[in-house]
Amino acid sequence: DTAVSQTPKYLVTQMGNDKSIKCEQNLGHDTMYWYKQDSKKFLKIMFSYNNKELIINETVPNRFSPKSPDKAHLNLHINSLELGDSAVYFCASSHLYRGVYEQYFGPGTRLTVT
Amino acid sequence: GENVEQHPSTLSVQEGDSAVIKCTYSDSASNYFPWYKQELGKGPQLIIDIRSNVGEKKDQRIAVTLNKTAKHFSLHITETQPEDSAVYFCAASIRGDMRFGAGTRLTVKP
């Protein structure tokens, strides 16, 4: 009965490769997000989708491309991986509840680029 | 855009003592202020939140206060226990666009 799930949990790959991280939520939420958490634990939003439509797109290299096949899924594809992409990536989802968007996070995917 | 500052970055307390973490935000349009607890190897977990039309909210040993005029809000944990040790994040949100503080690493010593 996992609410927000991500796969894989760990991803180790070499520079230059292309990889994807998948996210699914079974909460019935309309909005999903991708965050990057660096080694200093800082959480930075990357993208947000509402009902499969991109609504937040922060200053992220265009090597990162989110894809939302339906409102329960938001995948993150990364091309030409670089050392600086190493981080923990969190997916989250939210719903509008009494006028605010409560956000819930997945368990994270630790990406290591060597 | 919204900017959230959080202090302190690390906090060490004795079991049973209280812990206070403070945050400030810059955008007066922010209307939702959640707090998250992140344990090692896990995702941030929502532990309590406060809306802009409320000044204080309490849930057992955890309380949050909000001062809209000064644009700051705080997390108070009373009777701390070793299992409270984690990284805590504050956040400010406008219509689902959430910006986080840099986090506070809380250590509760038994």
Chai-1 contact restraints between the chains, C-beta under 6 A:
chainA,res_idxA,chainB,res_idxB,connection_type,confidence,min_distance_angstrom,max_distance_angstrom,comment,restraint_id
A,T31,B,G96,contact,1.0,0.0,6.0,A-B,restraint_1
A,K41,B,V87,contact,1.0,0.0,6.0,A-B,restraint_2
A,K41,B,G103,contact,1.0,0.0,6.0,A-B,restraint_3
A,F42,B,A102,contact,1.0,0.0,6.0,A-B,restraint_4
A,L43,B,F100,contact,1.0,0.0,6.0,A-B,restraint_5
A,F90,B,G43,contact,1.0,0.0,6.0,A-B,restraint_6
A,S94,B,G96,contact,1.0,0.0,6.0,A-B,restraint_7
A,V100,B,Y32,contact,1.0,0.0,6.0,A-B,restraint_8
A,V100,B,R51,contact,1.0,0.0,6.0,A-B,restraint_9
A,Y101,B,G96,contact,1.0,0.0,6.0,A-B,restraint_10
A,Q103,B,M98,contact,1.0,0.0,6.0,A-B,restraint_11
A,F105,B,G43,contact,1.0,0.0,6.0,A-B,restraint_12
A,F105,B,P44,contact,1.0,0.0,6.0,A-B,restraint_13
A,G106,B,G43,contact,1.0,0.0,6.0,A-B,restraint_14
A,P107,B,G43,contact,1.0,0.0,6.0,A-B,restraint_15
A,G108,B,G43,contact,1.0,0.0,6.0,A-B,restraint_16
